[in-house]
Amino acid sequence: MSKIELSVSEMTCGNCVRHVSEALEKQPGVERALVDLDSGRAVVSGDSDPERLIAALQEEGYPAELVGRE
């Protein structure tokens, strides 16, 4: 299982965190998504395509970019 770290923009509240988490966890291969409002980061565990995750967030109105992958 890999971990993908994303920088997520335009999150301003707990509701945003919930929307981002739900959008990520709906994607194929995602086992868990931990989203942190203060750092503006999301760490996704599982075997998913980072580009698919970024596209899913952008569809929800949260621009994102890949920070790292383990």
PDB file of N, H, CA, C and O in Angstrom:
ATOM      1  N   MET A   1       0.851  -1.181   0.000  1.00  0.00           N
ATOM      2  CA  MET A   1       0.000   0.000   0.000  1.00  0.00           C
ATOM      3  C   MET A   1       0.890   1.236   0.000  1.00  0.00           C
ATOM      4  O   MET A   1       1.871   1.317   0.739  1.00  0.00           O
ATOM      5  N   SER A   2       0.528   2.189  -0.841  1.00  0.00           N
ATOM      6  H   SER A   2      -0.269   2.123  -1.442  1.00  0.00           H
ATOM      7  CA  SER A   2       1.319   3.409  -0.931  1.00  0.00           C
ATOM      8  C   SER A   2       0.599   4.563  -0.240  1.00  0.00           C
ATOM      9  O   SER A   2      -0.578   4.472   0.111  1.00  0.00           O
ATOM     10  N   LYS A   3       1.335   5.634  -0.059  1.00  0.00           N
ATOM     11  H   LYS A   3       2.291   5.708  -0.344  1.00  0.00           H
ATOM     12  CA  LYS A   3       0.773   6.868   0.490  1.00  0.00           C
ATOM     13  C   LYS A   3       1.055   7.979  -0.502  1.00  0.00           C
ATOM     14  O   LYS A   3       2.161   8.112  -1.025  1.00  0.00           O
ATOM     15  N   ILE A   4       0.030   8.768  -0.743  1.00  0.00           N
ATOM     16  H   ILE A   4      -0.869   8.660  -0.318  1.00  0.00           H
ATOM     17  CA  ILE A   4       0.132   9.903  -1.654  1.00  0.00           C
ATOM     18  C   ILE A   4      -0.201  11.153  -0.854  1.00  0.00           C
ATOM     19  O   ILE A   4      -1.242  11.222  -0.200  1.00  0.00           O
ATOM     20  N   GLU A   5       0.686  12.141  -0.910  1.00  0.00           N
ATOM     21  H   GLU A   5       1.531  12.085  -1.441  1.00  0.00           H
ATOM     22  CA  GLU A   5       0.430  13.400  -0.205  1.00  0.00           C
ATOM     23  C   GLU A   5       0.101  14.482  -1.222  1.00  0.00           C
ATOM     24  O   GLU A   5       0.826  14.692  -2.194  1.00  0.00           O
ATOM     25  N   LEU A   6      -1.002  15.156  -0.972  1.00  0.00           N
ATOM     26  H   LEU A   6      -1.591  14.985  -0.182  1.00  0.00           H
ATOM     27  CA  LEU A   6      -1.470  16.220  -1.849  1.00  0.00           C
ATOM     28  C   LEU A   6      -1.561  17.536  -1.087  1.00  0.00           C
ATOM     29  O   LEU A   6      -1.899  17.564   0.097  1.00  0.00           O
ATOM     30  N   SER A   7      -1.258  18.609  -1.778  1.00  0.00           N
ATOM     31  H   SER A   7      -0.984  18.586  -2.739  1.00  0.00           H
ATOM     32  CA  SER A   7      -1.516  19.951  -1.264  1.00  0.00           C
ATOM     33  C   SER A   7      -2.868  20.358  -1.843  1.00  0.00           C
ATOM     34  O   SER A   7      -3.073  20.305  -3.055  1.00  0.00           O
ATOM     35  N   VAL A   8      -3.789  20.765  -0.969  1.00  0.00           N
ATOM     36  H   VAL A   8      -3.623  20.808   0.016  1.00  0.00           H
ATOM     37  CA  VAL A   8      -5.150  21.086  -1.400  1.00  0.00           C
ATOM     38  C   VAL A   8      -5.442  22.557  -1.066  1.00  0.00           C
ATOM     39  O   VAL A   8      -5.308  22.981   0.082  1.00  0.00           O
ATOM     40  N   SER A   9      -5.835  23.314  -2.072  1.00  0.00           N
ATOM     41  H   SER A   9      -5.943  22.969  -3.005  1.00  0.00           H
ATOM     42  CA  SER A   9      -6.134  24.736  -1.898  1.00  0.00           C
ATOM     43  C   SER A   9      -7.622  24.963  -1.666  1.00  0.00           C
ATOM     44  O   SER A   9      -8.458  24.114  -1.974  1.00  0.00           O
ATOM     45  N   GLU A  10      -7.919  26.117  -1.122  1.00  0.00           N
ATOM     46  H   GLU A  10      -7.240  26.806  -0.871  1.00  0.00           H
ATOM     47  CA  GLU A  10      -9.283  26.623  -0.957  1.00  0.00           C
ATOM     48  C   GLU A  10     -10.120  25.877   0.080  1.00  0.00           C
ATOM     49  O   GLU A  10     -11.348  25.962   0.054  1.00  0.00           O
ATOM     50  N   MET A  11      -9.475  25.147   0.992  1.00  0.00           N
ATOM     51  H   MET A  11      -8.478  25.078   1.014  1.00  0.00           H
ATOM     52  CA  MET A  11     -10.204  24.578   2.131  1.00  0.00           C
ATOM     53  C   MET A  11     -10.224  25.642   3.221  1.00  0.00           C
ATOM     54  O   MET A  11      -9.174  26.142   3.624  1.00  0.00           O
ATOM     55  N   THR A  12     -11.418  25.990   3.700  1.00  0.00           N
ATOM     56  H   THR A  12     -12.272  25.584   3.373  1.00  0.00           H
ATOM     57  CA  THR A  12     -11.513  27.058   4.687  1.00  0.00           C
ATOM     58  C   THR A  12     -12.196  26.642   5.985  1.00  0.00           C
ATOM     59  O   THR A  12     -12.202  27.405   6.951  1.00  0.00           O
ATOM     60  N   CYS A  13     -12.773  25.433   6.017  1.00  0.00           N
ATOM     61  H   CYS A  13     -12.768  24.814   5.232  1.00  0.00           H
ATOM     62  CA  CYS A  13     -13.526  25.037   7.207  1.00  0.00           C
ATOM     63  C   CYS A  13     -13.633  23.511   7.300  1.00  0.00           C
ATOM     64  O   CYS A  13     -13.180  22.780   6.420  1.00  0.00           O
ATOM     65  N   GLY A  14     -14.239  23.064   8.385  1.00  0.00           N
ATOM     66  H   GLY A  14     -14.607  23.658   9.100  1.00  0.00           H
ATOM     67  CA  GLY A  14     -14.414  21.637   8.596  1.00  0.00           C
ATOM     68  C   GLY A  14     -15.284  20.985   7.532  1.00  0.00           C
ATOM     69  O   GLY A  14     -15.089  19.817   7.193  1.00  0.00           O
ATOM     70  N   ASN A  15     -16.243  21.740   7.007  1.00  0.00           N
ATOM     71  H   ASN A  15     -16.401  22.688   7.282  1.00  0.00           H
ATOM     72  CA  ASN A  15     -17.098  21.218   5.948  1.00  0.00           C
ATOM     73  C   ASN A  15     -16.272  20.940   4.683  1.00  0.00           C
ATOM     74  O   ASN A  15     -16.505  19.951   3.989  1.00  0.00           O
ATOM     75  N   CYS A  16     -15.324  21.806   4.397  1.00  0.00           N
ATOM     76  H   CYS A  16     -15.134  22.610   4.961  1.00  0.00           H
ATOM     77  CA  CYS A  16     -14.422  21.597   3.259  1.00  0.00           C
ATOM     78  C   CYS A  16     -13.618  20.313   3.448  1.00  0.00           C
ATOM     79  O   CYS A  16     -13.446  19.532   2.512  1.00  0.00           O
ATOM     80  N   VAL A  17     -13.134  20.109   4.658  1.00  0.00           N
ATOM     81  H   VAL A  17     -13.274  20.743   5.419  1.00  0.00           H
ATOM     82  CA  VAL A  17     -12.370  18.903   4.966  1.00  0.00           C
ATOM     83  C   VAL A  17     -13.218  17.664   4.688  1.00  0.00           C
ATOM     84  O   VAL A  17     -12.735  16.685   4.120  1.00  0.00           O
ATOM     85  N   ARG A  18     -14.482  17.717   5.091  1.00  0.00           N
ATOM     86  H   ARG A  18     -14.874  18.513   5.552  1.00  0.00           H
ATOM     87  CA  ARG A  18     -15.378  16.584   4.864  1.00  0.00           C
ATOM     88  C   ARG A  18     -15.585  16.340   3.373  1.00  0.00           C
ATOM     89  O   ARG A  18     -15.555  15.196   2.920  1.00  0.00           O
ATOM     90  N   HIS A  19     -15.796  17.409   2.612  1.00  0.00           N
ATOM     91  H   HIS A  19     -15.821  18.339   2.980  1.00  0.00           H
ATOM     92  CA  HIS A  19     -15.988  17.268   1.162  1.00  0.00           C
ATOM     93  C   HIS A  19     -14.749  16.676   0.490  1.00  0.00           C
ATOM     94  O   HIS A  19     -14.859  15.799  -0.367  1.00  0.00           O
ATOM     95  N   VAL A  20     -13.588  17.155   0.880  1.00  0.00           N
ATOM     96  H   VAL A  20     -13.498  17.868   1.576  1.00  0.00           H
ATOM     97  CA  VAL A  20     -12.335  16.644   0.304  1.00  0.00           C
ATOM     98  C   VAL A  20     -12.148  15.173   0.668  1.00  0.00           C
ATOM     99  O   VAL A  20     -11.809  14.357  -0.189  1.00  0.00           O
ATOM    100  N   SER A  21     -12.368  14.839   1.925  1.00  0.00           N
ATOM    101  H   SER A  21     -12.643  15.502   2.621  1.00  0.00           H
ATOM    102  CA  SER A  21     -12.234  13.442   2.361  1.00  0.00           C
ATOM    103  C   SER A  21     -13.169  12.527   1.575  1.00  0.00           C
ATOM    104  O   SER A  21     -12.757  11.474   1.089  1.00  0.00           O
ATOM    105  N   GLU A  22     -14.423  12.937   1.458  1.00  0.00           N
ATOM    106  H   GLU A  22     -14.757  13.792   1.854  1.00  0.00           H
ATOM    107  CA  GLU A  22     -15.396  12.118   0.743  1.00  0.00           C
ATOM    108  C   GLU A  22     -15.037  11.964  -0.725  1.00  0.00           C
ATOM    109  O   GLU A  22     -15.164  10.873  -1.280  1.00  0.00           O
ATOM    110  N   ALA A  23     -14.590  13.042  -1.362  1.00  0.00           N
ATOM    111  H   ALA A  23     -14.487  13.928  -0.911  1.00  0.00           H
ATOM    112  CA  ALA A  23     -14.218  12.975  -2.776  1.00  0.00           C
ATOM    113  C   ALA A  23     -13.043  12.016  -2.984  1.00  0.00           C
ATOM    114  O   ALA A  23     -13.022  11.255  -3.951  1.00  0.00           O
ATOM    115  N   LEU A  24     -12.075  12.057  -2.079  1.00  0.00           N
ATOM    116  H   LEU A  24     -12.092  12.675  -1.294  1.00  0.00           H
ATOM    117  CA  LEU A  24     -10.916  11.173  -2.199  1.00  0.00           C
ATOM    118  C   LEU A  24     -11.288   9.723  -1.917  1.00  0.00           C
ATOM    119  O   LEU A  24     -10.857   8.822  -2.636  1.00  0.00           O
ATOM    120  N   GLU A  25     -12.076   9.493  -0.887  1.00  0.00           N
ATOM    121  H   GLU A  25     -12.427  10.225  -0.303  1.00  0.00           H
ATOM    122  CA  GLU A  25     -12.399   8.125  -0.485  1.00  0.00           C
ATOM    123  C   GLU A  25     -13.331   7.420  -1.472  1.00  0.00           C
ATOM    124  O   GLU A  25     -13.471   6.199  -1.409  1.00  0.00           O
ATOM    125  N   LYS A  26     -13.964   8.153  -2.372  1.00  0.00           N
ATOM    126  H   LYS A  26     -13.850   9.145  -2.423  1.00  0.00           H
ATOM    127  CA  LYS A  26     -14.795   7.552  -3.414  1.00  0.00           C
ATOM    128  C   LYS A  26     -13.971   6.997  -4.575  1.00  0.00           C
ATOM    129  O   LYS A  26     -14.485   6.245  -5.403  1.00  0.00           O
ATOM    130  N   GLN A  27     -12.699   7.369  -4.633  1.00  0.00           N
ATOM    131  H   GLN A  27     -12.282   7.981  -3.961  1.00  0.00           H
ATOM    132  CA  GLN A  27     -11.872   6.980  -5.779  1.00  0.00           C
ATOM    133  C   GLN A  27     -11.393   5.535  -5.653  1.00  0.00           C
ATOM    134  O   GLN A  27     -11.117   5.064  -4.550  1.00  0.00           O
ATOM    135  N   PRO A  28     -11.292   4.832  -6.783  1.00  0.00           N
ATOM    136  CA  PRO A  28     -10.828   3.441  -6.771  1.00  0.00           C
ATOM    137  C   PRO A  28      -9.441   3.317  -6.143  1.00  0.00           C
ATOM    138  O   PRO A  28      -8.546   4.111  -6.433  1.00  0.00           O
ATOM    139  N   GLY A  29      -9.275   2.333  -5.299  1.00  0.00           N
ATOM    140  H   GLY A  29     -10.002   1.688  -5.063  1.00  0.00           H
ATOM    141  CA  GLY A  29      -7.981   2.045  -4.694  1.00  0.00           C
ATOM    142  C   GLY A  29      -7.690   2.801  -3.410  1.00  0.00           C
ATOM    143  O   GLY A  29      -6.699   2.510  -2.741  1.00  0.00           O
ATOM    144  N   VAL A  30      -8.531   3.767  -3.049  1.00  0.00           N
ATOM    145  H   VAL A  30      -9.337   4.003  -3.593  1.00  0.00           H
ATOM    146  CA  VAL A  30      -8.294   4.556  -1.837  1.00  0.00           C
ATOM    147  C   VAL A  30      -8.855   3.796  -0.632  1.00  0.00           C
ATOM    148  O   VAL A  30     -10.036   3.451  -0.588  1.00  0.00           O
ATOM    149  N   GLU A  31      -7.984   3.547   0.334  1.00  0.00           N
ATOM    150  H   GLU A  31      -7.024   3.828   0.299  1.00  0.00           H
ATOM    151  CA  GLU A  31      -8.421   2.892   1.573  1.00  0.00           C
ATOM    152  C   GLU A  31      -8.770   3.900   2.652  1.00  0.00           C
ATOM    153  O   GLU A  31      -9.686   3.688   3.447  1.00  0.00           O
ATOM    154  N   ARG A  32      -8.018   5.014   2.669  1.00  0.00           N
ATOM    155  H   ARG A  32      -7.274   5.186   2.024  1.00  0.00           H
ATOM    156  CA  ARG A  32      -8.248   6.033   3.702  1.00  0.00           C
ATOM    157  C   ARG A  32      -7.658   7.362   3.233  1.00  0.00           C
ATOM    158  O   ARG A  32      -6.625   7.401   2.564  1.00  0.00           O
ATOM    159  N   ALA A  33      -8.336   8.445   3.598  1.00  0.00           N
ATOM    160  H   ALA A  33      -9.175   8.413   4.142  1.00  0.00           H
ATOM    161  CA  ALA A  33      -7.835   9.785   3.304  1.00  0.00           C
ATOM    162  C   ALA A  33      -7.847  10.593   4.589  1.00  0.00           C
ATOM    163  O   ALA A  33      -8.891  10.746   5.224  1.00  0.00           O
ATOM    164  N   LEU A  34      -6.700  11.106   4.967  1.00  0.00           N
ATOM    165  H   LEU A  34      -5.852  10.982   4.451  1.00  0.00           H
ATOM    166  CA  LEU A  34      -6.584  11.975   6.145  1.00  0.00           C
ATOM    167  C   LEU A  34      -6.333  13.394   5.651  1.00  0.00           C
ATOM    168  O   LEU A  34      -5.335  13.663   4.982  1.00  0.00           O
ATOM    169  N   VAL A  35      -7.240  14.287   5.983  1.00  0.00           N
ATOM    170  H   VAL A  35      -8.051  14.069   6.526  1.00  0.00           H
ATOM    171  CA  VAL A  35      -7.179  15.663   5.482  1.00  0.00           C
ATOM    172  C   VAL A  35      -6.974  16.608   6.653  1.00  0.00           C
ATOM    173  O   VAL A  35      -7.679  16.526   7.659  1.00  0.00           O
ATOM    174  N   ASP A  36      -6.002  17.509   6.519  1.00  0.00           N
ATOM    175  H   ASP A  36      -5.429  17.576   5.702  1.00  0.00           H
ATOM    176  CA  ASP A  36      -5.681  18.458   7.579  1.00  0.00           C
ATOM    177  C   ASP A  36      -5.906  19.883   7.081  1.00  0.00           C
ATOM    178  O   ASP A  36      -5.227  20.340   6.161  1.00  0.00           O
ATOM    179  N   LEU A  37      -6.850  20.571   7.684  1.00  0.00           N
ATOM    180  H   LEU A  37      -7.401  20.199   8.430  1.00  0.00           H
ATOM    181  CA  LEU A  37      -7.193  21.933   7.285  1.00  0.00           C
ATOM    182  C   LEU A  37      -6.029  22.898   7.498  1.00  0.00           C
ATOM    183  O   LEU A  37      -5.734  23.714   6.625  1.00  0.00           O
ATOM    184  N   ASP A  38      -5.369  22.812   8.651  1.00  0.00           N
ATOM    185  H   ASP A  38      -5.609  22.149   9.361  1.00  0.00           H
ATOM    186  CA  ASP A  38      -4.310  23.772   8.984  1.00  0.00           C
ATOM    187  C   ASP A  38      -3.142  23.734   8.006  1.00  0.00           C
ATOM    188  O   ASP A  38      -2.618  24.779   7.619  1.00  0.00           O
ATOM    189  N   SER A  39      -2.737  22.536   7.606  1.00  0.00           N
ATOM    190  H   SER A  39      -3.163  21.688   7.920  1.00  0.00           H
ATOM    191  CA  SER A  39      -1.602  22.422   6.688  1.00  0.00           C
ATOM    192  C   SER A  39      -2.031  22.466   5.229  1.00  0.00           C
ATOM    193  O   SER A  39      -1.203  22.674   4.343  1.00  0.00           O
ATOM    194  N   GLY A  40      -3.332  22.269   4.973  1.00  0.00           N
ATOM    195  H   GLY A  40      -4.005  22.100   5.692  1.00  0.00           H
ATOM    196  CA  GLY A  40      -3.814  22.227   3.595  1.00  0.00           C
ATOM    197  C   GLY A  40      -3.343  20.995   2.853  1.00  0.00           C
ATOM    198  O   GLY A  40      -3.148  21.017   1.637  1.00  0.00           O
ATOM    199  N   ARG A  41      -3.164  19.923   3.602  1.00  0.00           N
ATOM    200  H   ARG A  41      -3.323  19.905   4.589  1.00  0.00           H
ATOM    201  CA  ARG A  41      -2.647  18.682   3.014  1.00  0.00           C
ATOM    202  C   ARG A  41      -3.622  17.536   3.193  1.00  0.00           C
ATOM    203  O   ARG A  41      -4.434  17.519   4.118  1.00  0.00           O
ATOM    204  N   ALA A  42      -3.519  16.576   2.280  1.00  0.00           N
ATOM    205  H   ALA A  42      -2.859  16.590   1.528  1.00  0.00           H
ATOM    206  CA  ALA A  42      -4.268  15.327   2.380  1.00  0.00           C
ATOM    207  C   ALA A  42      -3.295  14.185   2.147  1.00  0.00           C
ATOM    208  O   ALA A  42      -2.488  14.229   1.219  1.00  0.00           O
ATOM    209  N   VAL A  43      -3.372  13.168   2.987  1.00  0.00           N
ATOM    210  H   VAL A  43      -4.028  13.133   3.741  1.00  0.00           H
ATOM    211  CA  VAL A  43      -2.560  11.967   2.814  1.00  0.00           C
ATOM    212  C   VAL A  43      -3.517  10.819   2.520  1.00  0.00           C
ATOM    213  O   VAL A  43      -4.405  10.509   3.313  1.00  0.00           O
ATOM    214  N   VAL A  44      -3.317  10.201   1.370  1.00  0.00           N
ATOM    215  H   VAL A  44      -2.595  10.453   0.725  1.00  0.00           H
ATOM    216  CA  VAL A  44      -4.195   9.136   0.901  1.00  0.00           C
ATOM    217  C   VAL A  44      -3.447   7.818   0.969  1.00  0.00           C
ATOM    218  O   VAL A  44      -2.351   7.694   0.423  1.00  0.00           O
ATOM    219  N   SER A  45      -4.033   6.835   1.635  1.00  0.00           N
ATOM    220  H   SER A  45      -4.923   6.936   2.079  1.00  0.00           H
ATOM    221  CA  SER A  45      -3.460   5.497   1.724  1.00  0.00           C
ATOM    222  C   SER A  45      -4.208   4.585   0.765  1.00  0.00           C
ATOM    223  O   SER A  45      -5.433   4.640   0.658  1.00  0.00           O
ATOM    224  N   GLY A  46      -3.455   3.753   0.076  1.00  0.00           N
ATOM    225  H   GLY A  46      -2.460   3.708   0.162  1.00  0.00           H
ATOM    226  CA  GLY A  46      -4.051   2.807  -0.863  1.00  0.00           C
ATOM    227  C   GLY A  46      -3.269   2.786  -2.153  1.00  0.00           C
ATOM    228  O   GLY A  46      -2.137   3.266  -2.221  1.00  0.00           O
ATOM    229  N   ASP A  47      -3.875   2.232  -3.159  1.00  0.00           N
ATOM    230  H   ASP A  47      -4.795   1.842  -3.104  1.00  0.00           H
ATOM    231  CA  ASP A  47      -3.239   2.138  -4.475  1.00  0.00           C
ATOM    232  C   ASP A  47      -4.108   2.867  -5.485  1.00  0.00           C
ATOM    233  O   ASP A  47      -4.936   2.260  -6.163  1.00  0.00           O
ATOM    234  N   SER A  48      -3.913   4.161  -5.577  1.00  0.00           N
ATOM    235  H   SER A  48      -3.240   4.655  -5.027  1.00  0.00           H
ATOM    236  CA  SER A  48      -4.703   4.986  -6.479  1.00  0.00           C
ATOM    237  C   SER A  48      -3.781   5.845  -7.322  1.00  0.00           C
ATOM    238  O   SER A  48      -2.616   6.055  -6.984  1.00  0.00           O
ATOM    239  N   ASP A  49      -4.322   6.334  -8.420  1.00  0.00           N
ATOM    240  H   ASP A  49      -5.268   6.163  -8.695  1.00  0.00           H
ATOM    241  CA  ASP A  49      -3.582   7.199  -9.336  1.00  0.00           C
ATOM    242  C   ASP A  49      -3.654   8.645  -8.842  1.00  0.00           C
ATOM    243  O   ASP A  49      -4.750   9.190  -8.711  1.00  0.00           O
ATOM    244  N   PRO A  50      -2.522   9.269  -8.569  1.00  0.00           N
ATOM    245  CA  PRO A  50      -2.541  10.651  -8.075  1.00  0.00           C
ATOM    246  C   PRO A  50      -3.282  11.612  -9.006  1.00  0.00           C
ATOM    247  O   PRO A  50      -3.962  12.527  -8.544  1.00  0.00           O
ATOM    248  N   GLU A  51      -3.150  11.403 -10.303  1.00  0.00           N
ATOM    249  H   GLU A  51      -2.598  10.659 -10.678  1.00  0.00           H
ATOM    250  CA  GLU A  51      -3.831  12.294 -11.249  1.00  0.00           C
ATOM    251  C   GLU A  51      -5.347  12.173 -11.130  1.00  0.00           C
ATOM    252  O   GLU A  51      -6.064  13.162 -11.288  1.00  0.00           O
ATOM    253  N   ARG A  52      -5.835  10.974 -10.853  1.00  0.00           N
ATOM    254  H   ARG A  52      -5.253  10.171 -10.724  1.00  0.00           H
ATOM    255  CA  ARG A  52      -7.277  10.763 -10.661  1.00  0.00           C
ATOM    256  C   ARG A  52      -7.742  11.482  -9.392  1.00  0.00           C
ATOM    257  O   ARG A  52      -8.820  12.075  -9.365  1.00  0.00           O
ATOM    258  N   LEU A  53      -6.917  11.420  -8.342  1.00  0.00           N
ATOM    259  H   LEU A  53      -6.041  10.938  -8.364  1.00  0.00           H
ATOM    260  CA  LEU A  53      -7.259  12.097  -7.088  1.00  0.00           C
ATOM    261  C   LEU A  53      -7.321  13.609  -7.279  1.00  0.00           C
ATOM    262  O   LEU A  53      -8.242  14.271  -6.799  1.00  0.00           O
ATOM    263  N   ILE A  54      -6.341  14.137  -7.978  1.00  0.00           N
ATOM    264  H   ILE A  54      -5.594  13.600  -8.368  1.00  0.00           H
ATOM    265  CA  ILE A  54      -6.288  15.579  -8.240  1.00  0.00           C
ATOM    266  C   ILE A  54      -7.497  16.005  -9.067  1.00  0.00           C
ATOM    267  O   ILE A  54      -8.110  17.035  -8.787  1.00  0.00           O
ATOM    268  N   ALA A  55      -7.839  15.220 -10.080  1.00  0.00           N
ATOM    269  H   ALA A  55      -7.341  14.383 -10.307  1.00  0.00           H
ATOM    270  CA  ALA A  55      -8.998  15.540 -10.923  1.00  0.00           C
ATOM    271  C   ALA A  55     -10.292  15.517 -10.113  1.00  0.00           C
ATOM    272  O   ALA A  55     -11.160  16.369 -10.302  1.00  0.00           O
ATOM    273  N   ALA A  56     -10.422  14.542  -9.209  1.00  0.00           N
ATOM    274  H   ALA A  56      -9.717  13.849  -9.056  1.00  0.00           H
ATOM    275  CA  ALA A  56     -11.629  14.444  -8.377  1.00  0.00           C
ATOM    276  C   ALA A  56     -11.767  15.673  -7.483  1.00  0.00           C
ATOM    277  O   ALA A  56     -12.869  16.190  -7.297  1.00  0.00           O
ATOM    278  N   LEU A  57     -10.649  16.140  -6.931  1.00  0.00           N
ATOM    279  H   LEU A  57      -9.754  15.721  -7.082  1.00  0.00           H
ATOM    280  CA  LEU A  57     -10.700  17.328  -6.073  1.00  0.00           C
ATOM    281  C   LEU A  57     -11.010  18.585  -6.884  1.00  0.00           C
ATOM    282  O   LEU A  57     -11.776  19.442  -6.442  1.00  0.00           O
ATOM    283  N   GLN A  58     -10.420  18.690  -8.054  1.00  0.00           N
ATOM    284  H   GLN A  58      -9.797  17.994  -8.413  1.00  0.00           H
ATOM    285  CA  GLN A  58     -10.688  19.857  -8.883  1.00  0.00           C
ATOM    286  C   GLN A  58     -12.150  19.908  -9.305  1.00  0.00           C
ATOM    287  O   GLN A  58     -12.727  20.990  -9.409  1.00  0.00           O
ATOM    288  N   GLU A  59     -12.752  18.748  -9.548  1.00  0.00           N
ATOM    289  H   GLU A  59     -12.283  17.869  -9.463  1.00  0.00           H
ATOM    290  CA  GLU A  59     -14.179  18.691  -9.858  1.00  0.00           C
ATOM    291  C   GLU A  59     -15.032  19.244  -8.722  1.00  0.00           C
ATOM    292  O   GLU A  59     -16.094  19.822  -8.954  1.00  0.00           O
ATOM    293  N   GLU A  60     -14.558  19.064  -7.495  1.00  0.00           N
ATOM    294  H   GLU A  60     -13.695  18.595  -7.306  1.00  0.00           H
ATOM    295  CA  GLU A  60     -15.277  19.550  -6.306  1.00  0.00           C
ATOM    296  C   GLU A  60     -14.936  21.008  -5.978  1.00  0.00           C
ATOM    297  O   GLU A  60     -15.505  21.587  -5.053  1.00  0.00           O
ATOM    298  N   GLY A  61     -14.010  21.595  -6.738  1.00  0.00           N
ATOM    299  H   GLY A  61     -13.548  21.124  -7.489  1.00  0.00           H
ATOM    300  CA  GLY A  61     -13.655  22.995  -6.520  1.00  0.00           C
ATOM    301  C   GLY A  61     -12.449  23.220  -5.611  1.00  0.00           C
ATOM    302  O   GLY A  61     -12.249  24.316  -5.088  1.00  0.00           O
ATOM    303  N   TYR A  62     -11.648  22.169  -5.428  1.00  0.00           N
ATOM    304  H   TYR A  62     -11.811  21.278  -5.852  1.00  0.00           H
ATOM    305  CA  TYR A  62     -10.450  22.271  -4.587  1.00  0.00           C
ATOM    306  C   TYR A  62      -9.212  21.948  -5.423  1.00  0.00           C
ATOM    307  O   TYR A  62      -8.894  20.777  -5.634  1.00  0.00           O
ATOM    308  N   PRO A  63      -8.519  22.977  -5.897  1.00  0.00           N
ATOM    309  CA  PRO A  63      -7.291  22.736  -6.662  1.00  0.00           C
ATOM    310  C   PRO A  63      -6.280  21.969  -5.800  1.00  0.00           C
ATOM    311  O   PRO A  63      -6.130  22.237  -4.608  1.00  0.00           O
ATOM    312  N   ALA A  64      -5.599  21.019  -6.426  1.00  0.00           N
ATOM    313  H   ALA A  64      -5.721  20.802  -7.394  1.00  0.00           H
ATOM    314  CA  ALA A  64      -4.658  20.197  -5.670  1.00  0.00           C
ATOM    315  C   ALA A  64      -3.439  19.885  -6.536  1.00  0.00           C
ATOM    316  O   ALA A  64      -3.482  19.946  -7.765  1.00  0.00           O
ATOM    317  N   GLU A  65      -2.350  19.550  -5.842  1.00  0.00           N
ATOM    318  H   GLU A  65      -2.315  19.501  -4.843  1.00  0.00           H
ATOM    319  CA  GLU A  65      -1.150  19.117  -6.557  1.00  0.00           C
ATOM    320  C   GLU A  65      -0.431  18.079  -5.713  1.00  0.00           C
ATOM    321  O   GLU A  65      -0.542  18.049  -4.488  1.00  0.00           O
ATOM    322  N   LEU A  66       0.304  17.235  -6.407  1.00  0.00           N
ATOM    323  H   LEU A  66       0.395  17.259  -7.403  1.00  0.00           H
ATOM    324  CA  LEU A  66       1.059  16.163  -5.759  1.00  0.00           C
ATOM    325  C   LEU A  66       2.250  16.739  -5.009  1.00  0.00           C
ATOM    326  O   LEU A  66       3.021  17.523  -5.562  1.00  0.00           O
ATOM    327  N   VAL A  67       2.397  16.348  -3.750  1.00  0.00           N
ATOM    328  H   VAL A  67       1.771  15.711  -3.301  1.00  0.00           H
ATOM    329  CA  VAL A  67       3.538  16.764  -2.938  1.00  0.00           C
ATOM    330  C   VAL A  67       4.556  15.635  -2.857  1.00  0.00           C
ATOM    331  O   VAL A  67       5.760  15.866  -2.969  1.00  0.00           O
ATOM    332  N   GLY A  68       4.068  14.416  -2.663  1.00  0.00           N
ATOM    333  H   GLY A  68       3.090  14.228  -2.572  1.00  0.00           H
ATOM    334  CA  GLY A  68       4.977  13.282  -2.554  1.00  0.00           C
ATOM    335  C   GLY A  68       4.235  11.972  -2.604  1.00  0.00           C
ATOM    336  O   GLY A  68       3.013  11.906  -2.471  1.00  0.00           O
ATOM    337  N   ARG A  69       5.037  10.908  -2.804  1.00  0.00           N
ATOM    338  H   ARG A  69       6.030  10.961  -2.911  1.00  0.00           H
ATOM    339  CA  ARG A  69       4.458   9.561  -2.888  1.00  0.00           C
ATOM    340  C   ARG A  69       5.444   8.580  -2.286  1.00  0.00           C
ATOM    341  O   ARG A  69       6.636   8.607  -2.592  1.00  0.00           O
ATOM    342  N   GLU A  70       4.933   7.715  -1.428  1.00  0.00           N
ATOM    343  H   GLU A  70       3.964   7.694  -1.180  1.00  0.00           H
ATOM    344  CA  GLU A  70       5.777   6.684  -0.799  1.00  0.00           C
ATOM    345  C   GLU A  70       5.315   5.335  -1.241  1.00  0.00           C
ATOM    346  O   GLU A  70       5.884   4.322  -0.832  1.00  0.00           O
TER     347      GLU A  70
END
